[in-house]
Amino acid sequence: MSRKCSFCGSTDFRAAEVQYVYRNNGSMLIVNGVPCEECTYCGERYYEADVLKKIEREFEAIRSGKRRPQRELTVPIDDYSRLVG
Ligand SMILES: [Zn+2]
């Protein structure tokens, strides 16, 4: 692979499957097992355009009710200024 990491300049990558968090206007879709190339030095991840397109399409399909996700998660959200301790 002749690619060069745009963050650290390393040319050493490995194929990995990771959790990808897609964000859109305050909504999120978490996709597990997403293929990517990971920089072995700094850990920056690089995805094929087709992979990202597919995730984006899935997000739209779920939002429009055409598809259901495998499962859903309720995530607590808070503001730092409210935290105690
Ligand atoms: Zn890197």
PDB file of the backbone (N, CA, C, O) and the ligand in Angstrom, with CONECT records:
HET     ZN  A 101       1
ATOM      1  N   MET A   1       0.844  -1.202   0.000  1.00  0.00           N
ATOM      2  CA  MET A   1       0.000   0.000   0.000  1.00  0.00           C
ATOM      3  C   MET A   1       0.880   1.254   0.000  1.00  0.00           C
ATOM      4  O   MET A   1       1.775   1.385   0.836  1.00  0.00           O
ATOM      5  N   SER A   2       0.631   2.159  -0.921  1.00  0.00           N
ATOM      6  CA  SER A   2       1.479   3.343  -1.065  1.00  0.00           C
ATOM      7  C   SER A   2       0.893   4.564  -0.375  1.00  0.00           C
ATOM      8  O   SER A   2       1.403   5.675  -0.519  1.00  0.00           O
ATOM      9  N   ARG A   3      -0.181   4.351   0.375  1.00  0.00           N
ATOM     10  CA  ARG A   3      -0.837   5.463   1.059  1.00  0.00           C
ATOM     11  C   ARG A   3       0.042   6.001   2.190  1.00  0.00           C
ATOM     12  O   ARG A   3       0.843   5.277   2.780  1.00  0.00           O
ATOM     13  N   LYS A   4      -0.132   7.273   2.466  1.00  0.00           N
ATOM     14  CA  LYS A   4       0.620   7.916   3.528  1.00  0.00           C
ATOM     15  C   LYS A   4      -0.361   8.561   4.494  1.00  0.00           C
ATOM     16  O   LYS A   4      -1.292   9.244   4.067  1.00  0.00           O
ATOM     17  N   CYS A   5      -0.162   8.353   5.794  1.00  0.00           N
ATOM     18  CA  CYS A   5      -1.067   8.923   6.790  1.00  0.00           C
ATOM     19  C   CYS A   5      -0.966  10.441   6.774  1.00  0.00           C
ATOM     20  O   CYS A   5       0.128  10.998   6.874  1.00  0.00           O
ATOM     21  N   SER A   6      -2.114  11.112   6.649  1.00  0.00           N
ATOM     22  CA  SER A   6      -2.095  12.577   6.553  1.00  0.00           C
ATOM     23  C   SER A   6      -1.866  13.236   7.908  1.00  0.00           C
ATOM     24  O   SER A   6      -1.675  14.450   7.981  1.00  0.00           O
ATOM     25  N   PHE A   7      -1.883  12.448   8.979  1.00  0.00           N
ATOM     26  CA  PHE A   7      -1.637  13.007  10.308  1.00  0.00           C
ATOM     27  C   PHE A   7      -0.192  12.849  10.735  1.00  0.00           C
ATOM     28  O   PHE A   7       0.422  13.806  11.206  1.00  0.00           O
ATOM     29  N   CYS A   8       0.366  11.647  10.576  1.00  0.00           N
ATOM     30  CA  CYS A   8       1.708  11.407  11.102  1.00  0.00           C
ATOM     31  C   CYS A   8       2.726  11.095  10.013  1.00  0.00           C
ATOM     32  O   CYS A   8       3.924  11.039  10.290  1.00  0.00           O
ATOM     33  N   GLY A   9       2.269  10.890   8.776  1.00  0.00           N
ATOM     34  CA  GLY A   9       3.193  10.637   7.690  1.00  0.00           C
ATOM     35  C   GLY A   9       3.628   9.190   7.538  1.00  0.00           C
ATOM     36  O   GLY A   9       4.377   8.858   6.620  1.00  0.00           O
ATOM     37  N   SER A  10       3.165   8.329   8.433  1.00  0.00           N
ATOM     38  CA  SER A  10       3.527   6.914   8.347  1.00  0.00           C
ATOM     39  C   SER A  10       2.931   6.282   7.090  1.00  0.00           C
ATOM     40  O   SER A  10       1.875   6.706   6.621  1.00  0.00           O
ATOM     41  N   THR A  11       3.603   5.276   6.550  1.00  0.00           N
ATOM     42  CA  THR A  11       3.067   4.569   5.388  1.00  0.00           C
ATOM     43  C   THR A  11       2.692   3.135   5.755  1.00  0.00           C
ATOM     44  O   THR A  11       2.443   2.301   4.884  1.00  0.00           O
ATOM     45  N   ASP A  12       2.656   2.867   7.059  1.00  0.00           N
ATOM     46  CA  ASP A  12       2.361   1.521   7.533  1.00  0.00           C
ATOM     47  C   ASP A  12       0.911   1.425   8.014  1.00  0.00           C
ATOM     48  O   ASP A  12       0.531   2.070   8.991  1.00  0.00           O
ATOM     49  N   PHE A  13       0.108   0.616   7.321  1.00  0.00           N
ATOM     50  CA  PHE A  13      -1.311   0.476   7.654  1.00  0.00           C
ATOM     51  C   PHE A  13      -1.659  -0.982   7.865  1.00  0.00           C
ATOM     52  O   PHE A  13      -0.981  -1.874   7.356  1.00  0.00           O
ATOM     53  N   ARG A  14      -2.715  -1.217   8.617  1.00  0.00           N
ATOM     54  CA  ARG A  14      -3.246  -2.574   8.715  1.00  0.00           C
ATOM     55  C   ARG A  14      -4.758  -2.544   8.506  1.00  0.00           C
ATOM     56  O   ARG A  14      -5.430  -1.569   8.843  1.00  0.00           O
ATOM     57  N   ALA A  15      -5.274  -3.631   7.945  1.00  0.00           N
ATOM     58  CA  ALA A  15      -6.714  -3.753   7.765  1.00  0.00           C
ATOM     59  C   ALA A  15      -7.344  -4.023   9.126  1.00  0.00           C
ATOM     60  O   ALA A  15      -6.843  -4.840   9.899  1.00  0.00           O
ATOM     61  N   ALA A  16      -8.449  -3.330   9.419  1.00  0.00           N
ATOM     62  CA  ALA A  16      -9.115  -3.526  10.708  1.00  0.00           C
ATOM     63  C   ALA A  16     -10.626  -3.438  10.519  1.00  0.00           C
ATOM     64  O   ALA A  16     -11.111  -2.896   9.525  1.00  0.00           O
ATOM     65  N   GLU A  17     -11.363  -3.983  11.490  1.00  0.00           N
ATOM     66  CA  GLU A  17     -12.820  -3.820  11.528  1.00  0.00           C
ATOM     67  C   GLU A  17     -13.148  -3.098  12.820  1.00  0.00           C
ATOM     68  O   GLU A  17     -12.821  -3.576  13.906  1.00  0.00           O
ATOM     69  N   VAL A  18     -13.790  -1.952  12.703  1.00  0.00           N
ATOM     70  CA  VAL A  18     -13.972  -1.079  13.859  1.00  0.00           C
ATOM     71  C   VAL A  18     -15.422  -0.623  14.007  1.00  0.00           C
ATOM     72  O   VAL A  18     -16.264  -0.864  13.142  1.00  0.00           O
ATOM     73  N   GLN A  19     -15.684   0.043  15.130  1.00  0.00           N
ATOM     74  CA  GLN A  19     -16.999   0.639  15.350  1.00  0.00           C
ATOM     75  C   GLN A  19     -16.984   2.061  14.794  1.00  0.00           C
ATOM     76  O   GLN A  19     -16.127   2.868  15.155  1.00  0.00           O
ATOM     77  N   TYR A  20     -17.927   2.356  13.924  1.00  0.00           N
ATOM     78  CA  TYR A  20     -17.999   3.673  13.307  1.00  0.00           C
ATOM     79  C   TYR A  20     -19.226   4.415  13.836  1.00  0.00           C
ATOM     80  O   TYR A  20     -20.330   3.870  13.854  1.00  0.00           O
ATOM     81  N   VAL A  21     -19.027   5.650  14.263  1.00  0.00           N
ATOM     82  CA  VAL A  21     -20.139   6.462  14.758  1.00  0.00           C
ATOM     83  C   VAL A  21     -20.455   7.533  13.721  1.00  0.00           C
ATOM     84  O   VAL A  21     -19.695   8.482  13.531  1.00  0.00           O
ATOM     85  N   TYR A  22     -21.585   7.359  13.061  1.00  0.00           N
ATOM     86  CA  TYR A  22     -22.030   8.320  12.056  1.00  0.00           C
ATOM     87  C   TYR A  22     -22.894   9.377  12.743  1.00  0.00           C
ATOM     88  O   TYR A  22     -23.814   9.034  13.486  1.00  0.00           O
ATOM     89  N   ARG A  23     -22.610  10.642  12.505  1.00  0.00           N
ATOM     90  CA  ARG A  23     -23.378  11.725  13.120  1.00  0.00           C
ATOM     91  C   ARG A  23     -24.022  12.586  12.047  1.00  0.00           C
ATOM     92  O   ARG A  23     -23.416  12.886  11.019  1.00  0.00           O
ATOM     93  N   ASN A  24     -25.268  12.978  12.308  1.00  0.00           N
ATOM     94  CA  ASN A  24     -25.981  13.819  11.351  1.00  0.00           C
ATOM     95  C   ASN A  24     -27.018  14.634  12.115  1.00  0.00           C
ATOM     96  O   ASN A  24     -27.988  14.074  12.626  1.00  0.00           O
ATOM     97  N   ASN A  25     -26.828  15.944  12.200  1.00  0.00           N
ATOM     98  CA  ASN A  25     -27.789  16.840  12.865  1.00  0.00           C
ATOM     99  C   ASN A  25     -28.221  16.369  14.241  1.00  0.00           C
ATOM    100  O   ASN A  25     -29.411  16.391  14.555  1.00  0.00           O
ATOM    101  N   GLY A  26     -27.284  15.948  15.056  1.00  0.00           N
ATOM    102  CA  GLY A  26     -27.617  15.536  16.408  1.00  0.00           C
ATOM    103  C   GLY A  26     -28.095  14.103  16.527  1.00  0.00           C
ATOM    104  O   GLY A  26     -28.279  13.607  17.638  1.00  0.00           O
ATOM    105  N   SER A  27     -28.301  13.424  15.398  1.00  0.00           N
ATOM    106  CA  SER A  27     -28.634  12.003  15.422  1.00  0.00           C
ATOM    107  C   SER A  27     -27.369  11.187  15.169  1.00  0.00           C
ATOM    108  O   SER A  27     -26.397  11.682  14.599  1.00  0.00           O
ATOM    109  N   MET A  28     -27.401   9.937  15.601  1.00  0.00           N
ATOM    110  CA  MET A  28     -26.243   9.078  15.428  1.00  0.00           C
ATOM    111  C   MET A  28     -26.660   7.701  14.964  1.00  0.00           C
ATOM    112  O   MET A  28     -27.757   7.226  15.258  1.00  0.00           O
ATOM    113  N   LEU A  29     -25.753   7.068  14.225  1.00  0.00           N
ATOM    114  CA  LEU A  29     -25.900   5.645  13.913  1.00  0.00           C
ATOM    115  C   LEU A  29     -24.553   4.992  14.220  1.00  0.00           C
ATOM    116  O   LEU A  29     -23.518   5.407  13.698  1.00  0.00           O
ATOM    117  N   ILE A  30     -24.577   3.979  15.060  1.00  0.00           N
ATOM    118  CA  ILE A  30     -23.356   3.253  15.393  1.00  0.00           C
ATOM    119  C   ILE A  30     -23.335   1.964  14.581  1.00  0.00           C
ATOM    120  O   ILE A  30     -24.278   1.176  14.637  1.00  0.00           O
ATOM    121  N   VAL A  31     -22.273   1.753  13.838  1.00  0.00           N
ATOM    122  CA  VAL A  31     -22.145   0.542  13.019  1.00  0.00           C
ATOM    123  C   VAL A  31     -20.892  -0.213  13.452  1.00  0.00           C
ATOM    124  O   VAL A  31     -19.787   0.330  13.431  1.00  0.00           O
ATOM    125  N   ASN A  32     -21.079  -1.471  13.846  1.00  0.00           N
ATOM    126  CA  ASN A  32     -19.942  -2.302  14.248  1.00  0.00           C
ATOM    127  C   ASN A  32     -19.382  -3.067  13.056  1.00  0.00           C
ATOM    128  O   ASN A  32     -20.090  -3.311  12.079  1.00  0.00           O
ATOM    129  N   GLY A  33     -18.137  -3.435  13.139  1.00  0.00           N
ATOM    130  CA  GLY A  33     -17.525  -4.295  12.123  1.00  0.00           C
ATOM    131  C   GLY A  33     -17.256  -3.599  10.798  1.00  0.00           C
ATOM    132  O   GLY A  33     -17.249  -4.240   9.748  1.00  0.00           O
ATOM    133  N   VAL A  34     -17.035  -2.286  10.843  1.00  0.00           N
ATOM    134  CA  VAL A  34     -16.801  -1.529   9.607  1.00  0.00           C
ATOM    135  C   VAL A  34     -15.339  -1.686   9.172  1.00  0.00           C
ATOM    136  O   VAL A  34     -14.427  -1.442   9.962  1.00  0.00           O
ATOM    137  N   PRO A  35     -15.116  -2.092   7.918  1.00  0.00           N
ATOM    138  CA  PRO A  35     -13.750  -2.279   7.445  1.00  0.00           C
ATOM    139  C   PRO A  35     -13.045  -0.941   7.215  1.00  0.00           C
ATOM    140  O   PRO A  35     -13.643   0.007   6.707  1.00  0.00           O
ATOM    141  N   CYS A  36     -11.787  -0.878   7.589  1.00  0.00           N
ATOM    142  CA  CYS A  36     -10.994   0.326   7.349  1.00  0.00           C
ATOM    143  C   CYS A  36      -9.521  -0.036   7.297  1.00  0.00           C
ATOM    144  O   CYS A  36      -9.128  -1.169   7.577  1.00  0.00           O
ATOM    145  N   GLU A  37      -8.718   0.950   6.934  1.00  0.00           N
ATOM    146  CA  GLU A  37      -7.263   0.832   7.033  1.00  0.00           C
ATOM    147  C   GLU A  37      -6.847   1.718   8.192  1.00  0.00           C
ATOM    148  O   GLU A  37      -7.202   2.895   8.249  1.00  0.00           O
ATOM    149  N   GLU A  38      -6.091   1.144   9.113  1.00  0.00           N
ATOM    150  CA  GLU A  38      -5.695   1.874  10.315  1.00  0.00           C
ATOM    151  C   GLU A  38      -4.196   2.113  10.295  1.00  0.00           C
ATOM    152  O   GLU A  38      -3.411   1.193  10.062  1.00  0.00           O
ATOM    153  N   CYS A  39      -3.803   3.365  10.542  1.00  0.00           N
ATOM    154  CA  CYS A  39      -2.382   3.704  10.631  1.00  0.00           C
ATOM    155  C   CYS A  39      -1.793   2.992  11.856  1.00  0.00           C
ATOM    156  O   CYS A  39      -2.301   3.158  12.965  1.00  0.00           O
ATOM    157  N   THR A  40      -0.748   2.217  11.670  1.00  0.00           N
ATOM    158  CA  THR A  40      -0.205   1.455  12.794  1.00  0.00           C
ATOM    159  C   THR A  40       0.557   2.353  13.765  1.00  0.00           C
ATOM    160  O   THR A  40       0.846   1.941  14.888  1.00  0.00           O
ATOM    161  N   TYR A  41       0.886   3.580  13.343  1.00  0.00           N
ATOM    162  CA  TYR A  41       1.638   4.458  14.227  1.00  0.00           C
ATOM    163  C   TYR A  41       0.717   5.330  15.091  1.00  0.00           C
ATOM    164  O   TYR A  41       0.854   5.345  16.314  1.00  0.00           O
ATOM    165  N   CYS A  42      -0.219   6.058  14.466  1.00  0.00           N
ATOM    166  CA  CYS A  42      -1.063   6.984  15.249  1.00  0.00           C
ATOM    167  C   CYS A  42      -2.500   6.490  15.406  1.00  0.00           C
ATOM    168  O   CYS A  42      -3.262   7.060  16.186  1.00  0.00           O
ATOM    169  N   GLY A  43      -2.881   5.440  14.678  1.00  0.00           N
ATOM    170  CA  GLY A  43      -4.223   4.883  14.842  1.00  0.00           C
ATOM    171  C   GLY A  43      -5.294   5.571  14.011  1.00  0.00           C
ATOM    172  O   GLY A  43      -6.461   5.186  14.081  1.00  0.00           O
ATOM    173  N   GLU A  44      -4.926   6.587  13.221  1.00  0.00           N
ATOM    174  CA  GLU A  44      -5.910   7.251  12.358  1.00  0.00           C
ATOM    175  C   GLU A  44      -6.530   6.219  11.410  1.00  0.00           C
ATOM    176  O   GLU A  44      -5.839   5.349  10.880  1.00  0.00           O
ATOM    177  N   ARG A  45      -7.853   6.336  11.208  1.00  0.00           N
ATOM    178  CA  ARG A  45      -8.545   5.355  10.385  1.00  0.00           C
ATOM    179  C   ARG A  45      -8.973   5.951   9.053  1.00  0.00           C
ATOM    180  O   ARG A  45      -9.413   7.098   8.978  1.00  0.00           O
ATOM    181  N   TYR A  46      -8.834   5.145   8.005  1.00  0.00           N
ATOM    182  CA  TYR A  46      -9.191   5.570   6.658  1.00  0.00           C
ATOM    183  C   TYR A  46     -10.225   4.598   6.089  1.00  0.00           C
ATOM    184  O   TYR A  46     -10.041   3.381   6.104  1.00  0.00           O
ATOM    185  N   TYR A  47     -11.321   5.179   5.585  1.00  0.00           N
ATOM    186  CA  TYR A  47     -12.429   4.368   5.070  1.00  0.00           C
ATOM    187  C   TYR A  47     -12.577   4.586   3.571  1.00  0.00           C
ATOM    188  O   TYR A  47     -12.337   5.679   3.058  1.00  0.00           O
ATOM    189  N   GLU A  48     -12.978   3.517   2.879  1.00  0.00           N
ATOM    190  CA  GLU A  48     -13.316   3.637   1.463  1.00  0.00           C
ATOM    191  C   GLU A  48     -14.571   4.491   1.338  1.00  0.00           C
ATOM    192  O   GLU A  48     -15.451   4.442   2.197  1.00  0.00           O
ATOM    193  N   ALA A  49     -14.648   5.276   0.262  1.00  0.00           N
ATOM    194  CA  ALA A  49     -15.818   6.125   0.035  1.00  0.00           C
ATOM    195  C   ALA A  49     -17.111   5.299  -0.027  1.00  0.00           C
ATOM    196  O   ALA A  49     -18.154   5.735   0.460  1.00  0.00           O
ATOM    197  N   ASP A  50     -17.034   4.101  -0.631  1.00  0.00           N
ATOM    198  CA  ASP A  50     -18.209   3.234  -0.738  1.00  0.00           C
ATOM    199  C   ASP A  50     -18.722   2.805   0.637  1.00  0.00           C
ATOM    200  O   ASP A  50     -19.928   2.696   0.859  1.00  0.00           O
ATOM    201  N   VAL A  51     -17.795   2.567   1.544  1.00  0.00           N
ATOM    202  CA  VAL A  51     -18.154   2.153   2.904  1.00  0.00           C
ATOM    203  C   VAL A  51     -18.927   3.274   3.597  1.00  0.00           C
ATOM    204  O   VAL A  51     -19.951   3.028   4.236  1.00  0.00           O
ATOM    205  N   LEU A  52     -18.435   4.494   3.466  1.00  0.00           N
ATOM    206  CA  LEU A  52     -19.097   5.633   4.109  1.00  0.00           C
ATOM    207  C   LEU A  52     -20.455   5.922   3.470  1.00  0.00           C
ATOM    208  O   LEU A  52     -21.410   6.289   4.155  1.00  0.00           O
ATOM    209  N   LYS A  53     -20.526   5.753   2.153  1.00  0.00           N
ATOM    210  CA  LYS A  53     -21.808   5.940   1.431  1.00  0.00           C
ATOM    211  C   LYS A  53     -22.852   4.952   1.943  1.00  0.00           C
ATOM    212  O   LYS A  53     -24.013   5.303   2.153  1.00  0.00           O
ATOM    213  N   LYS A  54     -22.417   3.720   2.138  1.00  0.00           N
ATOM    214  CA  LYS A  54     -23.316   2.664   2.582  1.00  0.00           C
ATOM    215  C   LYS A  54     -23.869   2.974   3.976  1.00  0.00           C
ATOM    216  O   LYS A  54     -25.051   2.757   4.242  1.00  0.00           O
ATOM    217  N   ILE A  55     -23.026   3.472   4.845  1.00  0.00           N
ATOM    218  CA  ILE A  55     -23.444   3.832   6.205  1.00  0.00           C
ATOM    219  C   ILE A  55     -24.427   4.997   6.147  1.00  0.00           C
ATOM    220  O   ILE A  55     -25.439   5.004   6.849  1.00  0.00           O
ATOM    221  N   GLU A  56     -24.120   5.982   5.303  1.00  0.00           N
ATOM    222  CA  GLU A  56     -24.996   7.141   5.150  1.00  0.00           C
ATOM    223  C   GLU A  56     -26.377   6.717   4.635  1.00  0.00           C
ATOM    224  O   GLU A  56     -27.402   7.207   5.108  1.00  0.00           O
ATOM    225  N   ARG A  57     -26.390   5.798   3.659  1.00  0.00           N
ATOM    226  CA  ARG A  57     -27.663   5.302   3.113  1.00  0.00           C
ATOM    227  C   ARG A  57     -28.461   4.555   4.169  1.00  0.00           C
ATOM    228  O   ARG A  57     -29.682   4.688   4.247  1.00  0.00           O
ATOM    229  N   GLU A  58     -27.760   3.766   4.985  1.00  0.00           N
ATOM    230  CA  GLU A  58     -28.426   3.024   6.056  1.00  0.00           C
ATOM    231  C   GLU A  58     -29.052   3.990   7.059  1.00  0.00           C
ATOM    232  O   GLU A  58     -30.180   3.789   7.511  1.00  0.00           O
ATOM    233  N   PHE A  59     -28.302   5.046   7.403  1.00  0.00           N
ATOM    234  CA  PHE A  59     -28.819   6.056   8.325  1.00  0.00           C
ATOM    235  C   PHE A  59     -30.115   6.657   7.785  1.00  0.00           C
ATOM    236  O   PHE A  59     -31.097   6.788   8.516  1.00  0.00           O
ATOM    237  N   GLU A  60     -30.115   7.020   6.504  1.00  0.00           N
ATOM    238  CA  GLU A  60     -31.313   7.617   5.890  1.00  0.00           C
ATOM    239  C   GLU A  60     -32.467   6.618   5.863  1.00  0.00           C
ATOM    240  O   GLU A  60     -33.620   6.985   6.091  1.00  0.00           O
ATOM    241  N   ALA A  61     -32.151   5.357   5.583  1.00  0.00           N
ATOM    242  CA  ALA A  61     -33.187   4.313   5.521  1.00  0.00           C
ATOM    243  C   ALA A  61     -33.829   4.106   6.895  1.00  0.00           C
ATOM    244  O   ALA A  61     -35.041   3.919   7.000  1.00  0.00           O
ATOM    245  N   ILE A  62     -33.016   4.142   7.933  1.00  0.00           N
ATOM    246  CA  ILE A  62     -33.545   3.970   9.295  1.00  0.00           C
ATOM    247  C   ILE A  62     -34.377   5.190   9.680  1.00  0.00           C
ATOM    248  O   ILE A  62     -35.462   5.063  10.248  1.00  0.00           O
ATOM    249  N   ARG A  63     -33.848   6.379   9.361  1.00  0.00           N
ATOM    250  CA  ARG A  63     -34.558   7.605   9.725  1.00  0.00           C
ATOM    251  C   ARG A  63     -35.905   7.702   9.024  1.00  0.00           C
ATOM    252  O   ARG A  63     -36.873   8.202   9.596  1.00  0.00           O
ATOM    253  N   SER A  64     -35.966   7.226   7.795  1.00  0.00           N
ATOM    254  CA  SER A  64     -37.233   7.313   7.053  1.00  0.00           C
ATOM    255  C   SER A  64     -38.146   6.121   7.324  1.00  0.00           C
ATOM    256  O   SER A  64     -39.237   6.033   6.759  1.00  0.00           O
ATOM    257  N   GLY A  65     -37.706   5.205   8.182  1.00  0.00           N
ATOM    258  CA  GLY A  65     -38.551   4.093   8.574  1.00  0.00           C
ATOM    259  C   GLY A  65     -38.538   2.913   7.621  1.00  0.00           C
ATOM    260  O   GLY A  65     -39.314   1.974   7.796  1.00  0.00           O
ATOM    261  N   LYS A  66     -37.670   2.940   6.614  1.00  0.00           N
ATOM    262  CA  LYS A  66     -37.610   1.841   5.646  1.00  0.00           C
ATOM    263  C   LYS A  66     -36.854   0.641   6.209  1.00  0.00           C
ATOM    264  O   LYS A  66     -37.065  -0.498   5.792  1.00  0.00           O
ATOM    265  N   ARG A  67     -35.985   0.916   7.150  1.00  0.00           N
ATOM    266  CA  ARG A  67     -35.239  -0.178   7.770  1.00  0.00           C
ATOM    267  C   ARG A  67     -35.197   0.001   9.279  1.00  0.00           C
ATOM    268  O   ARG A  67     -35.279   1.112   9.804  1.00  0.00           O
ATOM    269  N   ARG A  68     -35.065  -1.142   9.961  1.00  0.00           N
ATOM    270  CA  ARG A  68     -34.907  -1.110  11.408  1.00  0.00           C
ATOM    271  C   ARG A  68     -33.487  -1.523  11.761  1.00  0.00           C
ATOM    272  O   ARG A  68     -32.942  -2.449  11.161  1.00  0.00           O
ATOM    273  N   PRO A  69     -32.880  -0.837  12.737  1.00  0.00           N
ATOM    274  CA  PRO A  69     -31.542  -1.254  13.159  1.00  0.00           C
ATOM    275  C   PRO A  69     -31.620  -2.572  13.929  1.00  0.00           C
ATOM    276  O   PRO A  69     -32.682  -2.955  14.421  1.00  0.00           O
ATOM    277  N   GLN A  70     -30.493  -3.252  14.026  1.00  0.00           N
ATOM    278  CA  GLN A  70     -30.412  -4.502  14.764  1.00  0.00           C
ATOM    279  C   GLN A  70     -30.846  -4.301  16.215  1.00  0.00           C
ATOM    280  O   GLN A  70     -31.577  -5.120  16.771  1.00  0.00           O
ATOM    281  N   ARG A  71     -30.390  -3.206  16.822  1.00  0.00           N
ATOM    282  CA  ARG A  71     -30.835  -2.866  18.167  1.00  0.00           C
ATOM    283  C   ARG A  71     -30.650  -1.376  18.397  1.00  0.00           C
ATOM    284  O   ARG A  71     -29.988  -0.693  17.616  1.00  0.00           O
ATOM    285  N   GLU A  72     -31.248  -0.875  19.487  1.00  0.00           N
ATOM    286  CA  GLU A  72     -31.126   0.540  19.801  1.00  0.00           C
ATOM    287  C   GLU A  72     -30.614   0.709  21.214  1.00  0.00           C
ATOM    288  O   GLU A  72     -30.724  -0.191  22.047  1.00  0.00           O
ATOM    289  N   LEU A  73     -30.047   1.891  21.472  1.00  0.00           N
ATOM    290  CA  LEU A  73     -29.383   2.165  22.723  1.00  0.00           C
ATOM    291  C   LEU A  73     -29.896   3.511  23.242  1.00  0.00           C
ATOM    292  O   LEU A  73     -30.017   4.463  22.472  1.00  0.00           O
ATOM    293  N   THR A  74     -30.194   3.595  24.528  1.00  0.00           N
ATOM    294  CA  THR A  74     -30.524   4.884  25.127  1.00  0.00           C
ATOM    295  C   THR A  74     -29.250   5.441  25.764  1.00  0.00           C
ATOM    296  O   THR A  74     -28.645   4.804  26.626  1.00  0.00           O
ATOM    297  N   VAL A  75     -28.861   6.611  25.337  1.00  0.00           N
ATOM    298  CA  VAL A  75     -27.585   7.177  25.786  1.00  0.00           C
ATOM    299  C   VAL A  75     -27.821   8.391  26.673  1.00  0.00           C
ATOM    300  O   VAL A  75     -28.445   9.354  26.228  1.00  0.00           O
ATOM    301  N   PRO A  76     -27.334   8.375  27.934  1.00  0.00           N
ATOM    302  CA  PRO A  76     -27.457   9.569  28.762  1.00  0.00           C
ATOM    303  C   PRO A  76     -26.559  10.690  28.230  1.00  0.00           C
ATOM    304  O   PRO A  76     -25.415  10.459  27.841  1.00  0.00           O
ATOM    305  N   ILE A  77     -27.106  11.903  28.224  1.00  0.00           N
ATOM    306  CA  ILE A  77     -26.340  13.059  27.759  1.00  0.00           C
ATOM    307  C   ILE A  77     -26.394  14.131  28.841  1.00  0.00           C
ATOM    308  O   ILE A  77     -27.458  14.398  29.397  1.00  0.00           O
ATOM    309  N   ASP A  78     -25.267  14.737  29.138  1.00  0.00           N
ATOM    310  CA  ASP A  78     -25.244  15.791  30.145  1.00  0.00           C
ATOM    311  C   ASP A  78     -24.298  16.901  29.703  1.00  0.00           C
ATOM    312  O   ASP A  78     -23.541  16.739  28.746  1.00  0.00           O
ATOM    313  N   ASP A  79     -24.347  18.024  30.405  1.00  0.00           N
ATOM    314  CA  ASP A  79     -23.461  19.137  30.100  1.00  0.00           C
ATOM    315  C   ASP A  79     -22.396  19.235  31.189  1.00  0.00           C
ATOM    316  O   ASP A  79     -22.686  19.036  32.369  1.00  0.00           O
ATOM    317  N   TYR A  80     -21.195  19.533  30.797  1.00  0.00           N
ATOM    318  CA  TYR A  80     -20.088  19.561  31.751  1.00  0.00           C
ATOM    319  C   TYR A  80     -20.345  20.497  32.918  1.00  0.00           C
ATOM    320  O   TYR A  80     -19.934  20.211  34.043  1.00  0.00           O
ATOM    321  N   SER A  81     -21.039  21.640  32.661  1.00  0.00           N
ATOM    322  CA  SER A  81     -21.282  22.630  33.712  1.00  0.00           C
ATOM    323  C   SER A  81     -22.215  22.101  34.808  1.00  0.00           C
ATOM    324  O   SER A  81     -22.268  22.654  35.906  1.00  0.00           O
ATOM    325  N   ARG A  82     -22.945  21.037  34.502  1.00  0.00           N
ATOM    326  CA  ARG A  82     -23.868  20.461  35.483  1.00  0.00           C
ATOM    327  C   ARG A  82     -23.218  19.389  36.350  1.00  0.00           C
ATOM    328  O   ARG A  82     -23.806  18.949  37.337  1.00  0.00           O
ATOM    329  N   LEU A  83     -22.040  18.978  35.997  1.00  0.00           N
ATOM    330  CA  LEU A  83     -21.423  17.856  36.687  1.00  0.00           C
ATOM    331  C   LEU A  83     -20.967  18.258  38.092  1.00  0.00           C
ATOM    332  O   LEU A  83     -20.557  19.396  38.322  1.00  0.00           O
ATOM    333  N   VAL A  84     -21.046  17.304  39.030  1.00  0.00           N
ATOM    334  CA  VAL A  84     -20.601  17.556  40.388  1.00  0.00           C
ATOM    335  C   VAL A  84     -19.301  16.817  40.661  1.00  0.00           C
ATOM    336  O   VAL A  84     -18.978  15.835  39.993  1.00  0.00           O
ATOM    337  N   GLY A  85     -18.560  17.302  41.653  1.00  0.00           N
ATOM    338  CA  GLY A  85     -17.367  16.595  42.094  1.00  0.00           C
ATOM    339  C   GLY A  85     -16.098  16.940  41.375  1.00  0.00           C
ATOM    340  O   GLY A  85     -15.043  16.387  41.685  1.00  0.00           O
TER     341      GLY A  85
HETATM  342 ZN    ZN A 101      -0.714   8.018  11.274  1.00  0.00          ZN2+
END
